[in-house]
Amino acid sequence: MPVNYTTPSPDQLHPVAGVRLGVTEAGIRKKDRKDLTLIALDAGANVAGVFTQNRFCAAPVTLCRERLAQASDMRALVINTGIANAGTGQPGMDAALATCAAVAETLGVAARQVLPFSTGVILELLPAERVIAGLDACQADLRADGWHNAAHAIMTTDTVAKAASRRIDIGGKTVTVTGMSKGAGMIRPNMATMLGFVATDAGIAASLLRQLVKDAADASFNCITVDGDTSTNDSFILIASGKSGLYIDAESAPEWPVLREAIIAVAIELAQAIVRDGEGATKFITVAVEGGKDKEECRKVAYAIGHSPLVKTAFFASDPNLGRIQAAVGYAGIDDLDVARTRIWLDDILVSENGGRAASYREEDGVRVMRQAEITVRVDLARGNAGATVWTCDLSYDYVKINADYRT
């Protein structure tokens, strides 16, 4: 079960004008489950995205990159679960192209305006014929309030669907931001290690949207880790339909900070939901590093803690074996770190100072905090004014079970 997370109800997910979603059971890998999603966009929408840095990226990632590098006026997204279509060579690209061509014919748009997304088992070819056969049912199901169903249809090992929504007033216009994500394992940033889709009915110029999707990813999906593995299919897409009547074409626009903040807030909620639903997770852990010379070295320390199997298993056991955190700080890669000045807290409990165990620390305090479902690790490097935050989870027996049985 996820840590303190419940999927929003359908009525909590506001429709985004100009965006319709439809799902169906295409039998892509398993029967009797919704595994195909079609998202149709009205003309005039702008789309931007960021993708995995894994060199073995999936065919859909390659195709999306190419198409978004050429234009932003996309009209459709097609998403399948079950088969990742990664590590499949030219046949995988052929399957992605055939899928896009079929979507284009179904919706009456150009093939270049269709973006494909796949998630699931790597090294298996996508059965394009099953995807294509399911498109008519997806089209028949297209609806503005389809976010709840779509969030369920893109799941793999997720135990719950992940979605978020905001409705705000900006410049006399009511603006909606709604999104969904999937992910529970192979979660490490660079890029996001998941699939994420966020849409707004605000109009945003293409160049501004491209920068915003990067900023939103850096503040959210690039701040999470479950197991330190970077997937082959990671994609985060931002859609601006322009149907609200609000249009922003420059960062200097007075409405921009409010809209930007709302979009990033939705992205953060979706990213944290992935960690809360990490495979086998029982604890949600915030790692906040401060006092660094720059953000990058703070991130190094945060990820050293967040990726450490020893740290994560100690959290699962509620065992305050906190020297493991100190060790992770030490091997994070800051060669000139003065450990005598570094301090570490577990929530509000000072654990380490002056290069060793804090004089005020008591084992019973550590046990109390470690038993909580949500825990904050705070590290002060005492080197400057930079900081960074990473969200992670513990590592349990169930993580091994889930991944040992993933294909079977």
Secondary structure, 3 states (H helix, E strand, C coil): CCCCCCCCCHHHCCCCCCEEEEEECCCCCCCCCCCEEEEEECCCCEEEEEECCCCCCCHHHHHHHHHHHHCCCCCEEEEEEEECCCCCHHHHHHHHHHHHHHHHHHHCCCHHHEEEEEEEECCCCCCHHHHHHHHHHHHHHCECCCHHHHHHHCCCCCCCCEEEEEEEEECCEEEEEEEEEECCCCCCCCCCCCEEEEEECCEECHHHHHHHHHHHHHHCHHHECCCCCCCCCCEEEEEECCCCCCEECCCCCCCHHHHHHHHHHHHHHHHHHHHHCCCCCCCEEEEEEEEECCHHHHHHHHHHHHHCHHHHHHHHCCCCCCHHHHHHHHCCCCCCCCCCCCEEEECCEEEEECCEECCCCCHHHHHHHHCCCEEEEEEECCCCCEEEEEEEECCCHHHHHHHHCCCC
